[in-house]
Amino acid sequence: MITFGPVPSRRLGRSLGINNIPPKICSYSCVYCQIGKAIKIQAQRQEFYSPQTIYDEVARTLEILHQKGEKVDYLSFVPDGEPTLDINLGKSIEKLKPLGVPIAVITNASLIDDPQVRDELSKADLVNIKVDAITPELWKITDKPHKSLELDKILNGILIFSSQYQGILYTETMLVKDKNDSHQEIEKIAQFIGQIEPHTAYIGIPTRPPAEQIQPADENTLNFAFQTFKKYLDNVELLTGTDPGEFASTHDPVQDILAITAVHPMSLEALDKFMQKNNIPISALQQLVNEGKLIETVYQGKKFYVRRFKK
């Protein structure tokens, strides 16, 4: 199947996935990959499915969804491998444009030093790129790239693309315990992404069974990463696999606290003001901690509260 979904996404709303790469053909074999180790690691682009084949299946699926009254916010190239390995990616994006649904590409950015890849990505309405490490040694142990790839060229390609791209740009950084989660590396990543100036920088952790026996960075590290990214960026969010719920008022202030802290750590001062405004006793905060729904963490001497994620 080339299409799947639509699936709900905080970043993309209701997203109809487009699988333009056969299973597990990728330029990386990330230790945290939720669909297992790469079957074939390659950095050479090639043809997989024709743009017409992709168009036909997407159009057919959209028609079925329309008849059912289902809404689709994005057509998203988010395959089982790296979408830019598809040498017809740009042609497929152009062919899908007349369908009138915004197009997103979720890429590890490994081929973005290629001007042709940058040009093809620029045709999409939204591009989500991965920046897991700035130090080559940590990049290699976290993302396990094809041997021909060079991190310096990739980072330079990202800078060039971000300076030219007119659409919505997101970044995503996956933090893995004892791999790329040192304070020093997080600072480097935040500084680099600050140069890109994305619409939103997402910080994630592995939340589904990974390709290798690894652990997600802990909540203390996540809070450090969030606060560090905020020094360089306006919009930062956590992706911890915990449903943040709706951001509009739920008329249940306690649930609002859980929703907000799943995305943004809240300081004790901010929580105190929120609880006073909503007439919530301070004991309710301690109860959330005791129940394991919130974790208390400290950054630069200030207390913050983060939604505890599922291990």
C-alpha positions as CSV (number, residue, x, y, z in Angstrom):
1,M,0.0,0.0,0.0
2,I,1.3,3.4,-1.0
3,T,-1.2,5.4,1.2
4,F,-2.1,4.9,4.8
5,G,-4.3,6.8,7.3
6,P,-5.3,9.4,7.7
7,V,-3.6,9.5,11.1
8,P,-3.9,12.2,13.7
9,S,-0.8,14.3,14.2
10,R,-0.1,17.3,16.4
11,R,2.2,18.7,13.7
12,L,0.1,17.9,10.7
13,G,-3.5,17.5,11.8
14,R,-5.1,14.6,9.9
15,S,-2.4,13.4,7.7
16,L,-2.7,10.9,4.8
17,G,0.6,9.1,4.7
18,I,2.4,8.4,1.4
19,N,4.8,5.5,1.4
20,N,7.0,6.3,-1.6
21,I,9.9,4.0,-0.5
22,P,9.7,0.1,-0.2
23,P,10.0,-1.1,3.4
24,K,13.2,-0.2,5.3
25,I,15.3,1.2,2.4
26,C,17.0,4.1,4.1
27,S,20.2,6.2,4.3
28,Y,20.2,5.7,8.1
29,S,19.7,2.8,10.4
30,C,18.8,4.8,13.6
31,V,19.1,3.0,16.9
32,Y,15.6,4.3,17.9
33,C,13.8,3.5,14.6
34,Q,10.2,2.3,15.4
35,I,10.1,0.0,12.3
36,G,13.2,-1.9,13.0
37,K,16.7,-2.0,11.5
38,A,17.1,-0.9,7.8
39,I,17.0,-3.8,5.4
40,K,19.1,-1.9,2.9
41,I,21.2,1.2,3.8
42,Q,21.9,3.3,0.7
43,A,22.6,7.0,-0.2
44,Q,22.1,6.6,-4.0
45,R,18.7,7.9,-5.3
46,Q,16.7,5.7,-7.6
47,E,13.2,5.2,-8.9
48,F,10.8,3.2,-6.8
49,Y,7.2,4.0,-7.8
50,S,6.2,6.2,-10.7
51,P,4.6,9.6,-9.9
52,Q,1.5,8.4,-11.8
53,T,1.2,5.3,-9.6
54,I,1.5,7.5,-6.5
55,Y,-1.0,10.1,-7.8
56,D,-3.6,7.4,-8.8
57,E,-3.6,5.8,-5.3
58,V,-3.6,9.1,-3.5
59,A,-6.5,10.4,-5.6
60,R,-8.5,7.2,-5.2
61,T,-7.9,7.3,-1.4
62,L,-8.9,10.9,-1.1
63,E,-12.1,10.2,-3.1
64,I,-13.0,7.4,-0.7
65,L,-12.3,9.6,2.3
66,H,-14.3,12.5,0.8
67,Q,-17.3,10.2,0.4
68,K,-17.0,9.2,4.1
69,G,-16.8,12.8,5.1
70,E,-13.2,12.4,6.4
71,K,-11.0,15.5,6.5
72,V,-7.4,15.4,5.3
73,D,-5.1,18.3,6.3
74,Y,-1.9,17.1,4.7
75,L,-0.6,14.6,2.2
76,S,2.6,13.5,3.9
77,F,5.6,11.7,2.4
78,V,6.5,9.7,5.5
79,P,7.6,6.3,4.2
80,D,9.2,3.2,5.8
81,G,12.6,4.6,4.6
82,E,14.0,8.0,3.6
83,P,11.7,9.8,1.1
84,T,14.4,11.7,-0.7
85,L,15.9,8.5,-1.9
86,D,13.1,8.6,-4.4
87,I,14.5,10.3,-7.5
88,N,10.9,11.1,-8.5
89,L,10.0,12.9,-5.3
90,G,9.8,16.3,-6.9
91,K,7.7,15.1,-9.8
92,S,5.3,13.3,-7.5
93,I,4.9,16.5,-5.4
94,E,4.1,18.5,-8.5
95,K,1.6,15.9,-9.7
96,L,-0.2,15.9,-6.4
97,K,-0.5,19.7,-6.2
98,P,-3.8,19.9,-8.2
99,L,-5.5,17.8,-5.6
100,G,-5.6,20.9,-3.5
101,V,-4.3,19.4,-0.2
102,P,-1.0,20.8,1.4
103,I,2.0,18.5,1.0
104,A,4.5,17.6,3.7
105,V,7.8,15.7,3.6
106,I,9.3,14.2,6.7
107,T,13.0,13.7,6.0
108,N,16.2,12.8,7.9
109,A,17.9,15.4,5.7
110,S,20.8,13.1,4.9
111,L,20.7,14.0,1.2
112,I,20.0,17.7,1.6
113,D,23.5,18.7,0.5
114,D,22.4,17.8,-3.0
115,P,21.0,20.9,-4.8
116,Q,18.5,18.8,-6.6
117,V,17.1,17.4,-3.4
118,R,16.8,20.9,-1.9
119,D,14.9,22.0,-5.0
120,E,12.5,19.1,-4.8
121,L,11.9,19.6,-1.1
122,S,11.2,23.3,-1.8
123,K,8.1,22.2,-3.7
124,A,6.4,20.9,-0.5
125,D,4.3,23.1,1.7
126,L,5.9,21.8,4.9
127,V,9.2,20.1,5.5
128,N,10.2,18.4,8.7
129,I,14.0,17.7,9.0
130,K,15.9,15.8,11.6
131,V,18.9,17.1,13.6
132,D,20.0,14.5,16.1
133,A,23.6,15.5,16.6
134,I,26.3,18.0,15.6
135,T,29.2,15.9,16.7
136,P,30.1,13.4,14.0
137,E,30.9,10.6,16.4
138,L,27.5,10.9,18.2
139,W,25.7,11.2,14.9
140,K,27.2,7.9,13.8
141,I,26.2,6.0,16.9
142,T,22.7,7.5,17.0
143,D,21.7,7.6,13.3
144,K,24.1,5.0,11.9
145,P,24.4,6.6,8.5
146,H,25.5,5.2,5.2
147,K,29.3,5.3,5.1
148,S,29.4,7.7,2.2
149,L,27.5,10.5,4.1
150,E,29.3,13.4,5.8
151,L,27.7,15.3,8.6
152,D,29.4,18.6,7.8
153,K,27.9,18.5,4.3
154,I,24.4,17.7,5.6
155,L,24.5,20.5,8.2
156,N,25.6,22.9,5.5
157,G,22.9,21.7,3.2
158,I,20.3,22.3,6.0
159,L,21.5,25.9,6.4
160,I,21.3,26.5,2.7
161,F,17.8,25.0,2.4
162,S,16.5,26.9,5.4
163,S,17.7,30.2,4.0
164,Q,15.9,29.7,0.8
165,Y,12.7,27.7,1.7
166,Q,9.4,29.6,1.6
167,G,7.2,27.0,3.3
168,I,6.8,25.8,6.9
169,L,9.9,24.3,8.3
170,Y,10.0,22.1,11.4
171,T,13.0,20.4,13.0
172,E,12.9,17.3,15.1
173,T,15.6,16.0,17.5
174,M,15.3,12.6,19.0
175,L,17.2,12.2,22.3
176,V,18.5,8.8,23.3
177,K,20.0,8.1,26.7
178,D,23.8,7.9,26.7
179,K,24.0,8.5,22.9
180,N,23.3,12.1,22.0
181,D,21.8,13.5,25.3
182,S,24.7,15.1,27.0
183,H,24.3,18.7,28.0
184,Q,27.2,19.7,25.8
185,E,25.6,18.1,22.7
186,I,22.2,19.4,23.4
187,E,23.7,23.0,23.6
188,K,25.4,22.4,20.2
189,I,22.1,21.2,18.6
190,A,20.2,24.1,20.0
191,Q,22.7,26.6,18.7
192,F,22.6,25.1,15.2
193,I,18.8,24.9,15.0
194,G,18.8,28.5,16.2
195,Q,20.5,29.4,12.9
196,I,17.8,27.6,10.9
197,E,15.0,29.5,12.6
198,P,12.3,26.9,12.0
199,H,8.6,27.5,12.6
200,T,8.8,25.0,15.5
201,A,11.7,22.9,16.9
202,Y,10.4,19.5,18.3
203,I,12.3,17.5,20.9
204,G,11.4,13.8,20.9
205,I,12.2,10.6,22.6
206,P,11.7,7.0,21.5
207,T,8.2,6.0,22.6
208,R,7.7,2.8,20.5
209,P,9.8,-0.4,20.4
210,P,13.1,0.7,18.9
211,A,15.4,-1.0,16.5
212,E,18.0,-1.6,19.3
213,Q,18.1,-1.9,23.0
214,I,18.2,1.7,23.9
215,Q,16.4,4.0,26.4
216,P,14.9,7.4,26.0
217,A,16.5,10.5,27.6
218,D,14.9,11.0,31.0
219,E,12.6,13.8,32.0
220,N,15.4,15.9,33.6
221,T,17.3,15.8,30.4
222,L,14.1,16.7,28.4
223,N,13.6,19.7,30.6
224,F,17.2,20.8,30.2
225,A,16.9,20.4,26.4
226,F,13.6,22.4,26.4
227,Q,15.1,25.3,28.4
228,T,18.3,25.3,26.3
229,F,16.4,25.3,23.0
230,K,14.3,28.2,24.3
231,K,17.4,30.3,24.6
232,Y,17.8,30.2,20.8
233,L,14.3,29.6,19.5
234,D,10.8,31.0,20.0
235,N,8.8,27.9,19.4
236,V,9.9,24.6,21.1
237,E,7.7,21.6,21.9
238,L,8.2,18.2,23.4
239,L,7.1,15.0,21.6
240,T,7.0,12.4,24.3
241,G,4.3,10.1,23.0
242,T,1.9,11.4,25.7
243,D,-1.3,12.7,24.3
244,P,-1.3,16.5,25.0
245,G,-5.1,16.7,24.5
246,E,-6.7,19.8,23.1
247,F,-5.0,23.1,23.8
248,A,-8.4,24.9,24.2
249,S,-9.9,24.9,27.7
250,T,-11.2,21.5,28.7
251,H,-13.1,23.0,31.7
252,D,-11.0,20.6,33.8
253,P,-7.9,22.6,35.0
254,V,-6.1,19.5,36.2
255,Q,-6.3,17.9,32.7
256,D,-5.2,21.2,31.2
257,I,-2.0,21.0,33.4
258,L,-1.3,17.5,32.1
259,A,-1.9,18.6,28.5
260,I,0.4,21.6,28.8
261,T,3.2,19.8,30.6
262,A,3.2,17.1,27.9
263,V,4.4,19.8,25.5
264,H,5.9,22.5,27.6
265,P,7.5,22.1,31.0
266,M,5.8,24.5,33.5
267,S,7.7,26.3,36.2
268,L,6.5,26.2,39.8
269,E,5.7,29.9,39.6
270,A,3.6,29.5,36.4
271,L,1.8,26.5,37.9
272,D,1.1,28.4,41.1
273,K,-0.5,31.2,39.2
274,F,-2.5,28.8,37.0
275,M,-3.8,26.9,40.1
276,Q,-4.7,30.1,42.0
277,K,-6.6,31.4,38.9
278,N,-8.5,28.1,38.7
279,N,-9.0,27.7,42.5
280,I,-7.0,24.4,42.5
281,P,-5.4,23.6,45.9
282,I,-1.6,23.2,45.9
283,S,-2.2,19.7,47.2
284,A,-3.5,18.7,43.8
285,L,0.0,19.3,42.3
286,Q,1.6,17.0,44.8
287,Q,-1.1,14.4,44.1
288,L,-0.2,14.5,40.4
289,V,3.5,13.9,41.3
290,N,2.6,11.1,43.8
291,E,0.4,9.5,41.1
292,G,3.3,9.5,38.7
293,K,1.6,11.8,36.2
294,L,4.1,14.7,36.7
295,I,7.8,14.7,37.5
296,E,9.5,17.6,39.3
297,T,12.8,18.7,37.8
298,V,15.2,21.6,38.4
299,Y,16.8,23.9,35.8
300,Q,19.1,26.7,36.9
301,G,17.8,26.5,40.4
302,K,14.1,26.8,39.4
303,K,11.6,24.0,39.8
304,F,9.8,22.8,36.6
305,Y,7.1,20.1,36.1
306,V,7.0,17.8,33.1
307,R,4.4,15.2,32.2
308,R,5.9,11.8,32.9
309,F,6.1,9.8,29.7
310,K,5.4,6.1,29.4
311,K,8.5,4.0,29.4
